[in-house]
């Protein structure tokens, strides 16, 4: 009626893959998750960061910018690490280039009354 311990041990061993194959079978789902994570999250994020760095590096006088803090203004002076932004007719603020969130080149916007 009951299986003997020797029979139970041999039946279970036949089902289990052994050695390297067992390790591959156990790690395959984990590797698949990492591959999907890379292609869906990391790779697009790296592309956006590269494009943002290129845009910030190409900022020039006359461009409209928005900082990470939400300040909107027009670039008056560009230095190596800093940008001077005019936020009002007589008010200029010095901003670190790395804090620029968006750069709109001059002349690319549509007129206000259209």
HUURRA-V988293 format. One record per helix or strand of 3 or more residues. SS is the DSSP state (H for helix, E for strand). FROM is the first residue (numbers start at 1). TO is the last residue. Records with the same first field share a line. If there is no record, write none. Layout:
SS = FROM-TO ; FROM-TO
//
This chain:
H = 5-15 ; 20-57 ; 97-99
E = 64-67 ; 72-78 ; 82-88 ; 91-96 ; 100-104
//
